[in-house]
């Protein structure tokens, strides 16, 4: 199965309410903390993009990751991973692929195409383990989604056993502007 699903093809749409099929760990929006929603809790679909779904529950927003889609009654996504013998180039490509599955829960464009990711590198620690360092920004300094986006990126990248740590550094220099978006992102958001 792909790392992303077209949920509209499965009859899942924005505003739809559905009971959870099991207890599930979710990321709270905008705080980025993990909590558990209980089985039979009725959630409302807010956005289904990439390999996660934003849901509303009791007036709050949460992110459900693809490998937990079975809690929504959908086929769970297999967490992407890397071959143990992956090259440095393959590892870097994996990181970028995972970043392209991360979305601001309020914007239907991934963070790479939005121009939020300024760079990433893979460092080798003294222990021999690898750490991914990501430099990114937000659409505005007061944007409250930074913790959620950073946690989503961390979890997706840590799906590969080659990486022991992920550090996301949020910077505001240079400041983000819409010119940083890809042409496709500007078209999607009507900002051409």
N, C-alpha and C positions, 0 to 999 in steps of 0.2 A: 504494500500500500504506500502511496505517496506520503510525503511529510506534511501535506496539507489536503484538506477536503473541501469540495464545493458543497457546503451545507445546504444551499438553496436547492440543489439537485436531490437532496434527501428529505426535502419538505421542512427544513428548519429555516425560520425567518425571524427577522427583527420583531420584537414584541411578543413572540410566542412564549407561552408559559408551559413549563413541563416539570414534573416531579423528578427529583434525583433518584436514581436506581440503587444507589449505595452511598455511604459516607465518602466524601471526597475532600482532599486538601486543595485549597484555592489560594490565590494571591489576592490580598485585599487591595483595592484601588482607592486612593492614591498612595497608600502607605507602604506597599510592597511586602507586607508581613504575611506569613502563611497561617491560615486558620482552617478548621474543618467544618464543612457544611454537612448536616446530617441527611441520611437517607430519607426520602419522602418530602424534603424541603422543596417547595415550588419556586423555581427560578424563572426569570424572564430573560430571553435572549436579547442582548443589546447590540453586539457586533460579532460576526463570525468571519475572521480573516486570518490568513496564515495557518498556523498550527495551534491556535488557541481560540477560545470563545469568551467574550465578556458577557457576564450575566448580572442581573439585578436580583437582590434578595433583601427583603425588609428595608428598603430605602438605601441600600449600599451596593457598590459595584465590586465584582470579583472576576478574576481571570481563571478559567479552567484550561489546563494544558491538554494538548492532543492525546497524550498517553492515558489521560483520564476521561476521554470522551465516552467510554462505556457507562460512566455515571449519568450521562444524558441519554442513554439508550442507543448510542451510536457505536460504530466500530472504533475502537481505540487505535490511535496512530502508533506505529512502532517508533520508538525514540531513535533518531538517526545516530549512527556511530561511525567510527572509522576502522579500517583494517589495522590490526596491530603493527603492521610494517609500513604504515603510511609515511610518505615523504613529507618534508617541511612544507613544500608547495601544496600538497593535498590537505595538510592540516590547516593551512591558511585559507584555502578554498572552502573547507568545511566551516570554518568560523564565519566567513562572509555569507555562506548559504544559510547558516542558522540566524544570523542577524537579519537576513531578508525575510525571516518568518516572524519577526518581532514587530508589533504594531502599537502605536499609541492607542489606548482603548477608545479614544474619541475620534481618531482620524483613520480612514480606511486605506492608508498607504503605509508600506513598511518603512522602518526607520532609515534604511540605507537609501531608498529612493527619495525620502524626504530630505536627505542631505544632513541628517543628524549625526551620522558616524564620520568622524574626522580621520580615524585611522585605527588600526589594530596591529599588534605585534605579538609574537610568541617568544617568551623569555624562558631560558633554562635556569632553574633554581639550583642552589648549591647541592640540594638533595638529589639532583638529576631529574626531578619532576619538571613539568612544563606549566607555565602560567600564561594565560592570555590577558593582555592589557588592552583595553578598548578606551579610546578617547572619543567622547561624543558630547553633543550639546542638546539643548531643548529648543523648541520653537520660541520660547520666551523665558527670561530668567525666573519669572514667577510661576511657571508651569509646574503643577503638582504631580505630573506623571513620571518624573525622573526615576524615582525609586521602583516603581512598577516595571518600567521598561528595562532598567538595569537588572532587576531580579529575573525577569523573563529571559533576557539574554544569558545571564549566568547559568540558569537551569538548562537551557537548551544546549549550550556549549559544553557543559559538564556531562552531557550524555556520552561524550567520547572519553574512553579511559586514558587517552594520552594526556589529558589536561587535569591537573590537580587543583588549580585555582583559576578564577576569573576575577580580574579587577576592572571595574568600570569607573572611569574618571569622567565626571561631568564638568565641562569647561564652558566658558562663555566668551572666549576670545579665540578666533573671531566670532562675532555675534552671528547667529543664524539669520538668513534672509531667504526669501522664496526663490531667489536665483540659484540657491544650492540644490533645489529639487531637480530631479530628472524631468525631461520633457513629458514622459508618461505620467509622472506624479502630478505635474501642473495640469495636464489634461483631465486626469481623474478628479481633481479638486476644482476644476473650472477656473484655474488661475493662470491662463495662458496669455 
